[in-house]
Amino acid sequence: MKTYEIDGSAVASKADFFTEIGRAVNGEGGYFGSNLDALADCLRGGFGTPDDGKFRFVITSYKHVKDAVGEDVWSALLTIFTTEGVDLWLRS
């Protein structure tokens, strides 16, 4: 299973989260959504993740991300990953 690691310490805003997830999947300057709806689309496949759906995300320093994006966006992110059936591991 392919694992993508999001460096939570690099996230200071919602925009930073999308920059960091793009980097994790597609390299420096890579795209993997720029808003919550686009993220949901990307998680369905075809934007750098394996076509067989065998991938997961790990967010390191996840509390930093939660604080940076705010409670509402954080809750929406968790819901999107769950709805799309993508594993999301949270690490301190």
C-alpha positions in Angstrom: 0.0 0.0 0.0 1.3 3.4 -1.0 1.6 5.9 1.9 1.7 9.6 1.5 3.1 11.7 4.4 1.9 15.2 5.1 4.3 17.2 7.2 1.9 19.0 9.6 4.7 21.2 10.9 4.7 22.9 7.5 1.0 23.9 7.7 0.1 27.3 9.0 -3.1 27.8 7.1 -5.8 26.0 5.0 -3.9 27.0 1.9 -0.7 25.5 3.3 -2.5 22.2 3.9 -3.4 21.9 0.2 0.2 22.9 -0.7 1.5 20.2 1.6 -0.8 17.4 0.4 0.0 18.3 -3.2 3.7 18.0 -2.4 3.2 14.7 -0.6 1.4 13.1 -3.6 2.9 14.8 -6.6 6.2 16.4 -5.5 7.2 20.0 -5.0 4.6 22.3 -6.5 2.2 19.3 -7.1 -1.5 19.6 -7.1 -4.0 17.5 -5.0 -6.9 19.8 -4.7 -7.1 23.5 -3.6 -10.4 23.3 -1.7 -12.4 20.7 0.1 -14.5 19.7 -2.9 -11.4 19.3 -5.1 -9.7 17.2 -2.4 -12.7 14.8 -2.4 -12.4 14.5 -6.1 -8.7 13.8 -5.9 -9.2 11.2 -3.2 -11.3 9.2 -5.7 -8.2 8.7 -7.9 -6.6 9.9 -11.0 -4.6 12.7 -9.6 -1.3 10.9 -8.7 -2.6 8.2 -6.4 -2.7 4.5 -7.4 -5.7 3.5 -9.6 -6.3 0.5 -7.5 -7.2 2.7 -4.5 -4.5 1.2 -2.3 -3.1 4.2 -0.6 -3.2 6.0 2.7 -2.2 9.3 4.2 -0.3 10.0 7.4 -0.3 13.5 8.9 2.6 14.1 11.2 2.1 16.9 13.8 -1.6 16.6 13.2 -2.5 18.9 16.1 -0.6 21.7 14.4 -2.7 21.2 11.3 -5.9 21.1 13.3 -5.0 24.4 15.0 -3.9 26.0 11.7 -7.0 25.1 9.7 -9.6 25.5 12.5 -12.1 23.1 13.9 -14.7 23.4 11.1 -12.2 22.7 8.3 -10.5 19.9 10.4 -13.9 18.2 10.9 -14.6 18.5 7.2 -11.3 17.0 6.3 -11.9 14.0 8.5 -15.3 13.5 7.0 -14.0 13.7 3.5 -11.3 11.1 4.1 -13.9 8.8 5.8 -16.5 9.3 3.0 -14.0 8.6 0.3 -12.8 5.5 2.1 -9.2 6.6 2.4 -7.2 5.7 5.5 -5.9 8.7 7.4 -3.4 8.1 10.2 -2.7 10.9 12.6 0.6 11.1 14.4 1.7 13.6 17.0 
